[in-house]
Amino acid sequence: MVTARSSRRRGRRNRDRHGRGLRGPLFPSTLPAASTRAEKFDALVLDALEPIEARWRTELTKLDVAVDDVPEVPDGTAPDGVLADSGVPLARLVAAGVDRRGQPTRARIVLYRRPLEARAKDGADLADLIHDVLVEQVANYLNLDPGVIDGEA
């Protein structure tokens, strides 16, 4: 009887508990529904950055844009260059400088995905919020008014 149990257990390794086999993806990876929230957010950032970059291409050649899930605020105080809402950082402008190894770094804007998603009501609101934050940070980088960056002034 011991051998019968052990042989049954070996047979179940390749199947789930209902005996139907391993689960596969619900959508093919080519469909938009298969995208993760992070991938959808990255696409929104690229869409919001495109018109800004088209207008200010020469001034933004030494600027990188990055996305991080959550901000790192070790002691509860926001460092310089942070755009915050109620004390929660939404984005940060990191000035060009030198890294720990002595290599020069480029200036970069870091958008924080989770705080931005938490403040948006829906997808359209999130796209508008990302656009506004990017305009604010690019204006900060170029020392200009946000209306000039957005093309309002």
Salt bridges, closest charged atoms under 4 A:
ASP64 OD1 - ARG106 NH2 2.83
ASP69 OD1 - ARG113 NE 3.05
ASP85 OD2 - ARG119 NE 2.74
ASP99 OD2 - ARG101 NH2 3.90
GLU117 OE1 - ARG37 NH2 2.95
GLU117 OE1 - ARG113 NH1 3.13
ASP150 OD1 - HIS131 NE2 2.83
